């Protein structure tokens, strides 16, 4: 691919850059602290996990260092084995935590500098060297390991965000990975617009960008564009009672469904939910019974002597084990209620599509409202694992909704066709 800068033509390599060691492939965080600054960091979940590793690794590592100093002062044979193991444990956790915090890329137009900070290391580059933002297909990656299958647990495609530099010795600079093409495309376009440089990418990225450009370029209602970019996050759900009209009337079972509203019903499989509840319920409740039998003596003594320690421990453990069957029981009750509504012709669970928008309501009190002009598409996405797990993803201008295909008694193409018909009428 060639990039024209003034009278010059610069050839840009489309192959991904080589990166060393482990890198996060989760959707990265992009935020605007001010009008003149843009930040790119690892996903907040990865950074939280990294800080936990650091907190767990620092004390162990310091304790190991103190033990090492003690070996020089008073050598003991037993400590020659224990101290290196403590140092190794603490050092590995600390190193992984520091590495997973990831680089912090700060683009500041006020100072004209790109600052890349990764813990103690900091690099700076002038923004004037950046002549383009590039998104390239980084290929297939593997995660996890299945012992029985002797292979990876998940195989996925990831994409690479690079900066094209006007430097012969460093033509490109790696920024981050992202395994979500839509998320990567939208954020790369925001970065390119912020730097006032072109976006270099394949046609699938450019087509994705066109669908979201108007929305992502629109400031917030207060006129600013500050804060974290949330366009690719999951949509926030709301309870039935908080739904605005006309969606409130759509889910009212006492009223007939409006003639212009179509329902893609949720799947109703009472036998499947009943089987899950019986199998897992018996297993978990059986474990509760076994724990009570094993700790019956300490429990009786705790009651007689008014000691709460044993009672709280056993009670907390039993309640923890009871969470899974209680959740499955709730799901079974919801499915039973949906089956009765289906027989009476009053089912209002699934995806409702009308002239005003799309309402995703696979169960009561968990609703996602999507105005018609904010809907993008619905599709089935493979998770890339050995089980062949697939999910339905509904993409909107404001975020996405995803769920397992087994929960809907329809295909995503039907939803796309319904929305397309309504848009033509409008």
N, C-alpha and C positions, 0 to 999 in steps of 0.2 A: 504494500500500500504506500502511496506517495502523498506527501503533505506539502502544499505550496505555501511558502513564507516569503512574501514580497516577490522578488525575482528568482528566488531559489526553490528548488524541488528537493525535498528530503525524503529518502526512502525509510519507511518505518517497518521494522520486523514485526510480524504478527504472532510469532511463536511465543509461548509463555516464558517468563524469566525463571531461571533456576533459583529455588529458595532452599536454605539449609535448615535442618532439624524440623521440629513440629511447628506448624502454623494453624491458627484457628480458621475454620472454613464456615463458621456460623455467620449469620447476617451481622455486619459490623454496625456500630453506632455512629451516626452522623448528626452533629448538632451545630447550632449557630449561637454562640454566646453573645455576639454583637453583630452589628451590620458589617463590620470589617474583618470578622474572624469566623473561620469554619474549622471544626474539630472532627477528626476521624479516629476512633478507638475500637478495640475489641468489644464484642457484645458484653453487656453488663453482667450477664450470667457467667460468662467465662472469667471476667475480672473478679467477680465475687468468689468463685471457686479458687482463683489464684490467691486472693487475700487470705482465705481460710488456710490454704497450704502454707503461706508465709507465717501466719500466726502459730500454726502447729509446728512448723519447722524451726523457727527462730529459737525458742527455749531449748529444744533438744540439741540444736547445733551449738549453742552457747554452753550448755552443760557438758557436751563432748569436748569443747575447747578447754574448759576448766579441768576436765579429767585428763586431757593431754598434758596440760601444764603440771598437774599433779604427778603424772608419770615421771617427768623429769626431776621433780623434787623428791619423790619417794616411790621408786619403781616397785610394782607388785605384779607377779606373773598373771594373776587373774584379770587385772585391768588391761593387759596387753591385747586381750581379745574383746573385752566389753567396750573399751573406749573407741576403737576403730569402728565397731558396729554402730555405736551411738552417733559417731560423726557421720558415717555413711547414711544412716537413716535421716538424720536432721539435714544433712547437706543436700540429699536428693530432693526432699520435700521443699526445702528452701529454694533450690535452683529451679524446680518446676514451677513454684509459685511466682518467682520473679520473672521467669520466661513467659508464663501465661498471662501476666498483667498486660503484656503486649506493648507495642510502640504507640505513642501519642503523637499524631500528625496534626500540627497546628498551622493552618494557612491564614496569614495575617496580612491583609492588604494595606493596613495602616503603616506597618514597618516594612512591607515588601519582602517578607521572609517566610519561608517554610521551615518550621522547627520540628525535628523528629526527636522525640525524647523517649528513651527506653531505660527506665530506672536511673542508673548513674550515667548513662551515655547520652550525649546530645549532639545532634548534627544540624547544621543550618544551610539553607540554599536560598538564593534570591528567586522570587516568584517570576522574575523576568526571564529566567531560563526555561520555564515551562511553556511549551508551545502547543501541547495537546494533552487530552486525557484519553487513555486507551483501556478498552475492555477486551480481553482475549479469553478464549476457551482454554482452561488450564489442563483439561483432560480428566481422566477417571482417577478417583482416589478410593482408598479402602479404610474402613474403621471397624474396630472390634475383631473378635476371633471366635469362631465356633469350633469347639474341640471335636464334636462328633462329625462335623462336616469337613474339618481340616481346611477351612477357608475363612474369608472375611465375613463379618456379620452384615456389613453394609457396603455397597459399592455405589458411589455417587459422582456426578459431574460437578466440578467447581469452576469458578470464573475468577480471573485475575484483574485487579485494578492497578494500572501502571501510569506513570507520568512520562510523557515524551519530552526530552530535554534538548535544548539547542547546545549540546556539548558532544563533540566527536568521541571523546574517550569514555563518556557515560551517557549513551543515547537514551536510556530508559531507566526509570527508578520504580521499584516495586513498592506498593502501598499496602495492599491487603487482598485476601481471598473472600469469596462469598459463594455459597452453593445455591443461592436463590437468584435465578436469572432476572426476575422482575425487580427484586430488591436492588440488585447490583446495577441494573440499567437505570433505574430512577435516581439512585444516589450518584452514579457517575455523571448523569446529565446535570444534576444540581451542582456538583463540583465544577464541571466544565463551564457552566453559566456563571458561577461565582468568579472563576478565574478569567472569564471572557476568552476562552480558547475552544477549538472544536473538539467534538467527541468522535474518536475513531473506534469503530466497532463493526461487527458483522450485521447483516440485514435483520436477523431476529432481534438483536438488541435495539436497532434503530426503530423497528416497528413497535416494540414495546414502549420505547420512549415517546412515540407519537401519541399513544393512548393516554399518557399521563402528563405530558408537558404542560398543558394549560392549568391543570389542577396544582401541580408541584410548584409552578411559578407564581401562583396566586398567594399574596400575603394573608396572614391570619386576620380575623375580623377587627382586631385592634390596630391593623395597619403595619404590623411588624412581621418579620420572618424569623424571630429568635426562637430558641428552644431546640429540643431534640426532634429529629425527623421521625414521625410515627406512621408514615404512609403505608409501610409494609407490615405493621404490627397487626395482631388480631383485632377485629372489631370488638367494641365493648357491648356487652349484652345488657338488656334491661328486663325488669319484671313486667308481667302482664298489665298490672295496674298503672304503670308509667307510660304505656304506649300512647302515642298521640292518635288523633283521628286522621284518616279513616281506619287505621290498623286496629284500633280498639273494637270497632264494630265487626271487623273481619273475624275475630276470634270469639265473638259472642255466640255461644251455641244455641241461645234462645232465638236468634235471628237467622233467617236463611242467608247463605253466602251470596253476596252481590253477583249479579249476572256477568259483570265484566272481570270478576276475580276468579282465577284458576288455582286449584290446589294440587300440588304434587305431594301425595300423602307420605307420611313416614311409614316405614315397614312395621308391621305388627306381628311379632312372632312370640306368642305366649309360651309355647313349648320350649323354645330355645332359652328364654330368660328363666323359665322355671327349672330347666336342667342345670343351668349355671348356678342358680341359687341353691339347689339341693346338693349338688356335688361339692361346691366350695363351702357352702354353709355347714354341711356335715363335717367337712375337714376342719374348718376353723373353730366351730363350736366344740368339736371333739378335742381339739388342742386346749381350749378353755377348760373343759372337764378334766383333762389330764393334769393341767397345772393346779386346779383346785384339789385334786386327789393328792398330788405330791406335796403341796404346801398346806394341807388341812391341819396338821398338828401345829405348826407355827401360827396359823390364823386363829385357832382356838385359844392358844396361849396369849396372843396379842389382844384378843377380845377380853379375856379374863383379867389381864394385867394392864389394860387400857394403853397398850403400846400401838401406835398407829403406823410404825415403820413397815411391818410385814403386811398389814392390811392395805396400805397405799400401794406398795410394790405389786402385790398379787392383783389387786383391783385394777391398777393402771395397765398391767400386762394383759389381763383379760379383756379390758375395754379396747385396747389397741388391736387385739386379734379379732374383736367383734366388728371392727369398722368395715372390713371387706364384705361380710355377709349382710350387714345392715344396708350398705350401699346397693348390693344386688337385690335385696328385698324392696328397697325403694324403686329400683328400676322395674322390678316385676309388677309392682302395684301400678306404676305409671302405664306400663304396657297393657295391663288388664283394663284400666280405665279407657285407654285408647281403643282397645278391641270392642268394648261396649259402645263407644261413640261411633265407631266404624259401622257397626250393625244398625245403629239408629240413624245413620246418615248425618251425624253432627260432628264428625271428626274435624278438628281445627289444628292439627299438628302435622308439620311437614314444611313445605315451602309454598307460601301464598304469593301469587303474582297478579298485580292489578295496575291500572293506569298510573297510580301514584308511586308505585315502587314494588320492592320485593321484601317480604317478611319471612325470615328464616326462623321457624319455631318448631324444632324437633321434639321439644317437651315443654310443658307449662312453666311459665316464669323464667324462661331463658330465650329471649327474643333478640333478633338482630334486624334492625331496620335499614334497608338500602334504598334510597331514592332512585328512581328509574334512570336519571341522568348520571348517577354515580356508579352504576353497575358496569363492569367490564366484561367478564366472562366466567363460565364455570367449566371445570375440567377435572379429569381423573389424573392424579399424579402418583407415580410409583415411588415408594420409599427406598427402593434399591437394596432391601435386606433379603436374607435367604428365604424368609417366609413369603416373599412376594407381596408384602403389605401395600395396599393402595388406599388413598384417601381422596375424597372429593374436595376441591378447593374452589371457593367462590371469591374471585378477585374483584375488588371495588377500588374506587379512587381514594377511599379513606382507610383501607385495610383489607383484611381477608377473613373468611370464615372457612374452617375445615372440619371434616367429620368423616367417619368410615362409610363407605358405600352401602354397607348392610343396614344402615339406619334410614335409608331413603328408598322408597318403592318406585323409583324413577331414575332416569339417566340425566347427566348434566346437559346433554344436547337438547332435551326437552325444555329445560329452563332457558337456555340460550335462544331457542326458537320462540318461546313465549315472549321474552323481552324484545326480540327483534320485531315481532308482529305488533306489539304495543307501541314501539317507537315509530313504526311506519304510520300508524293511525294518528299519533300525535303530530 
